[in-house]
């Protein structure tokens, strides 16, 4: 479909409609919001064929445009993935509605009662790329937490997102909530995204989700407050005491299960005392699954067929069956490497040394830090959030997988009986 000429008045009308709809959502009951989610899940299943047909057009266009295998995998929807999306929507219904929750409260010596309660953010803008499942995840979490949402899902998923937005808006209308609570600026492309980033009068917070380049562009250009989600240059450290089978299983799962996602392993660090004992079996398992090894000189001395690793490799989120591998002399060196190259997303240590495990947990400054677990667990659904808006790698407001509470702010409720301040 040909992109229309940019028209700020059209976009502002959509944003204004989202703002108006947010007032209705803010007072919607949990039952009303859950009814909308139930309808969304049902309509996703009922219109799966329509979604898949639209997705096929996006996949064909993506192949013609030279999208990487990883991005094509993120873009793809089939019956199974749509079913999983619908299940995730139903999972959100079972979660506690955060709106109106009392965070703290007390009666002051004056007799005035104060309570801090959760309230919706208002209008949430989301900019993301080649991930149509995010259209549903973000919208559903926004609606359950009483927020309107404005979506920019990227050209790569334009056909798929058009159908998904129609599903969302139709479900809201069917249960008596305003369809205007879900808006998109996809039809205006990058110009629409840029206008969304500047729309302080209408949009309360902006959440980018995608590549490091996309997130950096949003952070640099936006005038709307941004909750920064991060690319995943994710590390696993095999300590000197790492059990061999744990190392083999954890590294393989973290890298291979779904290499295109942000919690997939990108860099493996191995203590020098574990190299000969553990690393051969780890690399054998990876290579058997088609993983390309980019390794330092100490690894290549044992694995000469591995490609030389560079600092650029260490700083890259491959989103593919590629992994960077390096030997370190100590946990201090592992921590220094992570500080240099990590995007502060997820890091894991494999160890039987309790002191090293605790030190790793305490000193690594990332949104999720793990001991003897696959990095693939950093996920809203796995954490019990039903879905996620994204994984925040910043330190203000929210950090890690963002669920319902992270889409709320707070306000103070003050109740008096003619009280005046002395």
HELIX and SHEET records of a PDB file:
HELIX    1   1 UNK A    8  UNK A   26  1                                  19    
HELIX    2   2 UNK A   30  UNK A   46  1                                  17    
HELIX    3   3 UNK A   48  UNK A   64  1                                  17    
HELIX    4   4 UNK A   69  UNK A   75  1                                   7    
HELIX    5   5 UNK A   79  UNK A   93  1                                  15    
HELIX    6   6 UNK A  132  UNK A  144  1                                  13    
HELIX    7   7 UNK A  155  UNK A  157  5                                   3    
HELIX    8   8 UNK A  158  UNK A  174  1                                  17    
HELIX    9   9 UNK A  179  UNK A  181  5                                   3    
HELIX   10  10 UNK A  186  UNK A  188  5                                   3    
HELIX   11  11 UNK A  189  UNK A  198  1                                  10    
HELIX   12  12 UNK A  212  UNK A  221  1                                  10    
HELIX   13  13 UNK A  244  UNK A  256  1                                  13    
HELIX   14  14 UNK A  272  UNK A  274  5                                   3    
HELIX   15  15 UNK A  275  UNK A  279  3                                   5    
HELIX   16  16 UNK A  280  UNK A  288  1                                   9    
HELIX   17  17 UNK A  297  UNK A  300  1                                   4    
HELIX   18  18 UNK A  311  UNK A  314  1                                   4    
HELIX   19  19 UNK A  331  UNK A  341  1                                  11    
HELIX   20  20 UNK A  354  UNK A  363  1                                  10    
HELIX   21  21 UNK A  375  UNK A  377  5                                   3    
HELIX   22  22 UNK A  405  UNK A  407  5                                   3    
SHEET    1   A 3 UNK A 102  UNK A 107  0                                        
SHEET    2   A 3 UNK A 113  UNK A 120 -1                                        
SHEET    3   A 3 UNK A 408  UNK A 415 -1                                        
SHEET    1   B 5 UNK A 182  UNK A 184  0                                        
SHEET    2   B 5 UNK A 148  UNK A 152  1                                        
SHEET    3   B 5 UNK A 123  UNK A 128  1                                        
SHEET    4   B 5 UNK A 205  UNK A 209  1                                        
SHEET    5   B 5 UNK A 226  UNK A 228  1                                        
SHEET    1   C 7 UNK A 307  UNK A 308  0                                        
SHEET    2   C 7 UNK A 292  UNK A 295  1                                        
SHEET    3   C 7 UNK A 322  UNK A 328  1                                        
SHEET    4   C 7 UNK A 265  UNK A 271  1                                        
SHEET    5   C 7 UNK A 234  UNK A 238  1                                        
SHEET    6   C 7 UNK A 346  UNK A 350  1                                        
SHEET    7   C 7 UNK A 368  UNK A 371  1                                        
SHEET    1   D 2 UNK A 391  UNK A 392  0                                        
SHEET    2   D 2 UNK A 400  UNK A 401 -1                                        
END                                                                             
